[in-house]
Amino acid sequence: MNKYKPSDSELISQFRKGNEEAFALIVNKYKAKVFTSVYLIVKDKDVAEDLIQEVFIKVIKTVRSDRYNEEGKFQPWLMRIAHNLAIDHFRKNKRYPTIVLEDGSSLFDKVEFSEESYESVQIKNETHEKLRQLIDDLPETQKQVLIMRHYMDMSFQEIADQTGVSINTALGRMRYALINLRKKITHTSIAYDHNFYPK
Protein backbone atom coordinates (compact mmCIF):
# COMPACT_ATOMS: atom_id res chain seq x y z
CA MET A 1 0.00 0.00 0.00
CA ASN A 2 1.24 3.46 -0.88
CA LYS A 3 1.73 5.79 2.04
CA TYR A 4 -0.75 8.66 1.95
CA LYS A 5 0.84 11.96 0.98
CA PRO A 6 -1.06 15.13 1.95
CA SER A 7 -1.69 17.68 -0.78
CA ASP A 8 -0.08 21.12 -0.81
CA SER A 9 -3.40 22.65 0.26
CA GLU A 10 -3.59 20.29 3.24
CA LEU A 11 -0.01 21.06 4.25
CA ILE A 12 -0.63 24.81 4.00
CA SER A 13 -3.78 24.42 6.08
CA GLN A 14 -1.88 22.46 8.74
CA PHE A 15 0.92 25.06 8.76
CA ARG A 16 -1.64 27.82 9.27
CA LYS A 17 -2.78 25.96 12.38
CA GLY A 18 0.77 25.98 13.75
CA ASN A 19 2.13 22.69 12.42
CA GLU A 20 5.75 23.57 11.60
CA GLU A 21 6.44 20.04 10.35
CA ALA A 22 3.90 20.56 7.57
CA PHE A 23 5.94 23.46 6.22
CA ALA A 24 9.13 21.40 6.49
CA LEU A 25 7.46 18.82 4.22
CA ILE A 26 6.68 21.55 1.68
CA VAL A 27 10.29 22.79 1.76
CA ASN A 28 11.66 19.26 1.27
CA LYS A 29 9.21 18.68 -1.57
CA TYR A 30 10.09 21.81 -3.54
CA LYS A 31 13.55 23.03 -2.52
CA ALA A 32 15.36 21.17 -5.32
CA LYS A 33 12.94 22.48 -7.96
CA VAL A 34 13.19 26.05 -6.61
CA PHE A 35 17.00 25.84 -6.49
CA THR A 36 17.20 24.63 -10.09
CA SER A 37 14.85 27.36 -11.31
CA VAL A 38 16.77 30.12 -9.51
CA TYR A 39 20.22 28.72 -10.37
CA LEU A 40 19.40 28.63 -14.09
CA ILE A 41 18.80 32.38 -13.89
CA VAL A 42 21.52 33.61 -11.51
CA LYS A 43 24.14 30.98 -12.43
CA ASP A 44 25.71 31.27 -8.98
CA LYS A 45 25.31 28.51 -6.37
CA ASP A 46 25.75 30.77 -3.32
CA VAL A 47 23.33 33.40 -4.63
CA ALA A 48 20.80 30.70 -5.52
CA GLU A 49 20.99 29.24 -2.01
CA ASP A 50 20.46 32.69 -0.47
CA LEU A 51 17.49 33.33 -2.73
CA ILE A 52 15.93 29.95 -1.83
CA GLN A 53 15.84 31.08 1.79
CA GLU A 54 14.22 34.36 0.74
CA VAL A 55 11.63 32.45 -1.29
CA PHE A 56 10.49 30.30 1.62
CA ILE A 57 10.63 33.24 4.07
CA LYS A 58 8.29 35.12 1.74
CA VAL A 59 5.99 32.09 1.56
CA ILE A 60 5.89 31.88 5.38
CA LYS A 61 5.12 35.60 5.75
CA THR A 62 2.39 35.48 3.09
CA VAL A 63 0.70 32.40 4.56
CA ARG A 64 0.91 33.63 8.17
CA SER A 65 -0.59 36.99 7.22
CA ASP A 66 -3.52 35.20 5.52
CA ARG A 67 -2.65 36.73 2.13
CA TYR A 68 -2.26 33.36 0.43
CA ASN A 69 -5.46 32.40 -1.36
CA GLU A 70 -4.38 30.34 -4.36
CA GLU A 71 -5.73 27.02 -3.19
CA GLY A 72 -4.67 24.20 -5.46
CA LYS A 73 -2.12 26.36 -7.25
CA PHE A 74 0.70 26.37 -4.73
CA GLN A 75 3.49 25.16 -7.01
CA PRO A 76 2.98 27.80 -9.76
CA TRP A 77 2.70 30.48 -7.07
CA LEU A 78 5.89 29.29 -5.38
CA MET A 79 7.82 29.17 -8.65
CA ARG A 80 6.59 32.65 -9.55
CA ILE A 81 7.97 33.98 -6.25
CA ALA A 82 11.32 32.29 -6.98
CA HIS A 83 11.40 33.68 -10.50
CA ASN A 84 10.56 37.22 -9.37
CA LEU A 85 13.15 37.21 -6.59
CA ALA A 86 15.82 36.09 -9.07
CA ILE A 87 14.87 38.98 -11.36
CA ASP A 88 14.83 41.43 -8.43
CA HIS A 89 18.34 40.28 -7.53
CA PHE A 90 19.61 41.44 -10.92
CA ARG A 91 17.69 44.70 -10.82
CA LYS A 92 19.29 45.60 -7.48
CA ASN A 93 22.81 44.50 -8.36
CA LYS A 94 23.20 45.72 -11.92
CA ARG A 95 22.25 49.38 -11.91
CA TYR A 96 22.98 50.37 -15.50
CA PRO A 97 21.81 47.87 -18.13
CA THR A 98 22.53 48.18 -21.81
CA ILE A 99 19.21 48.67 -23.59
CA VAL A 100 18.96 48.80 -27.37
CA LEU A 101 15.66 50.02 -28.79
CA GLU A 102 13.73 48.38 -31.61
CA ASP A 103 15.39 50.63 -34.18
CA GLY A 104 18.86 49.63 -32.99
CA SER A 105 19.59 52.87 -31.14
CA SER A 106 21.08 52.81 -27.67
CA LEU A 107 19.08 54.15 -24.78
CA PHE A 108 20.58 54.85 -21.37
CA ASP A 109 23.53 52.75 -22.44
CA LYS A 110 26.34 54.97 -21.23
CA VAL A 111 25.61 58.54 -20.29
CA GLU A 112 28.95 60.12 -21.09
CA PHE A 113 30.13 63.35 -19.53
CA SER A 114 33.39 65.18 -20.18
CA GLU A 115 33.94 65.57 -16.45
CA GLU A 116 32.62 63.24 -13.79
CA SER A 117 31.61 66.07 -11.47
CA TYR A 118 29.29 65.49 -8.53
CA GLU A 119 26.45 67.09 -10.50
CA SER A 120 27.01 64.90 -13.55
CA VAL A 121 27.09 61.75 -11.43
CA GLN A 122 23.84 62.84 -9.78
CA ILE A 123 22.23 63.45 -13.16
CA LYS A 124 23.39 60.04 -14.38
CA ASN A 125 22.01 58.30 -11.29
CA GLU A 126 18.68 60.14 -11.48
CA THR A 127 18.36 59.31 -15.19
CA HIS A 128 18.89 55.62 -14.58
CA GLU A 129 16.52 55.69 -11.63
CA LYS A 130 13.82 57.13 -13.88
CA LEU A 131 14.55 54.39 -16.39
CA ARG A 132 14.02 51.72 -13.73
CA GLN A 133 10.72 53.35 -12.82
CA LEU A 134 9.61 53.29 -16.45
CA ILE A 135 10.60 49.63 -16.74
CA ASP A 136 8.60 48.86 -13.59
CA ASP A 137 5.52 50.42 -15.23
CA LEU A 138 5.64 48.07 -18.24
CA PRO A 139 3.17 45.17 -18.44
CA GLU A 140 4.52 42.26 -16.36
CA THR A 141 5.36 39.95 -19.29
CA GLN A 142 7.18 42.74 -21.14
CA LYS A 143 9.08 43.84 -18.03
CA GLN A 144 10.08 40.25 -17.34
CA VAL A 145 11.61 39.60 -20.76
CA LEU A 146 13.36 42.99 -20.86
CA ILE A 147 14.99 42.42 -17.46
CA MET A 148 16.01 38.88 -18.34
CA ARG A 149 17.51 40.02 -21.63
CA HIS A 150 19.21 43.27 -20.63
CA TYR A 151 19.90 42.85 -16.94
CA MET A 152 20.65 39.14 -16.95
CA ASP A 153 22.18 38.80 -20.43
CA MET A 154 20.01 35.75 -21.12
CA SER A 155 19.50 34.53 -24.69
CA PHE A 156 15.99 34.45 -26.14
CA GLN A 157 16.16 30.65 -26.07
CA GLU A 158 16.93 30.77 -22.33
CA ILE A 159 14.14 33.30 -21.76
CA ALA A 160 11.69 31.14 -23.70
CA ASP A 161 12.68 28.02 -21.71
CA GLN A 162 12.51 29.84 -18.37
CA THR A 163 9.13 31.48 -18.98
CA GLY A 164 7.52 28.56 -20.81
CA VAL A 165 6.80 30.38 -24.08
CA SER A 166 8.05 30.10 -27.65
CA ILE A 167 11.05 32.11 -28.87
CA ASN A 168 8.72 34.09 -31.14
CA THR A 169 6.56 35.04 -28.16
CA ALA A 170 9.64 36.09 -26.18
CA LEU A 171 10.86 38.17 -29.14
CA GLY A 172 7.43 39.74 -29.53
CA ARG A 173 7.28 40.68 -25.86
CA MET A 174 10.71 42.28 -26.10
CA ARG A 175 9.71 44.25 -29.20
CA TYR A 176 6.57 45.63 -27.52
CA ALA A 177 8.53 46.35 -24.31
CA LEU A 178 11.00 48.51 -26.24
CA ILE A 179 8.25 50.25 -28.22
CA ASN A 180 6.35 51.01 -25.01
CA LEU A 181 9.52 52.16 -23.29
CA ARG A 182 10.26 54.63 -26.07
CA LYS A 183 6.67 55.96 -25.88
CA LYS A 184 6.95 56.38 -22.11
CA ILE A 185 10.23 58.26 -22.47
CA THR A 186 8.77 60.71 -24.96
CA HIS A 187 5.89 61.42 -22.54
CA THR A 188 8.02 61.96 -19.43
CA SER A 189 10.43 64.58 -18.22
CA ILE A 190 13.39 62.48 -19.37
CA ALA A 191 14.96 64.35 -22.28
CA TYR A 192 15.73 62.08 -25.20
CA ASP A 193 18.96 63.97 -25.86
CA HIS A 194 20.78 62.58 -28.90
CA ASN A 195 24.04 63.96 -27.57
CA PHE A 196 23.68 61.53 -24.66
CA TYR A 197 21.72 58.79 -26.43
CA PRO A 198 22.98 58.79 -30.03
CA LYS A 199 21.31 56.75 -32.73
Secondary structure, DSSP 8 states (H G I E B T S, - for coil): -------HHHHHHHHHTT-HHHHHHHHHHHHHHHHHHHHHHH--HHHHHHHHHHHHHHHHHHHHTT----TT-HHHHHHHHHHHHHHHHHHHH--S--EE-TTS-EESS----SS--HHHHHHHHHHHHHHHHHHHTS-HHHHHHHIIIIIS---HHHHHHHHTS-HHHHHHHHHHHHHHHHHHHHTSS----TTTS--
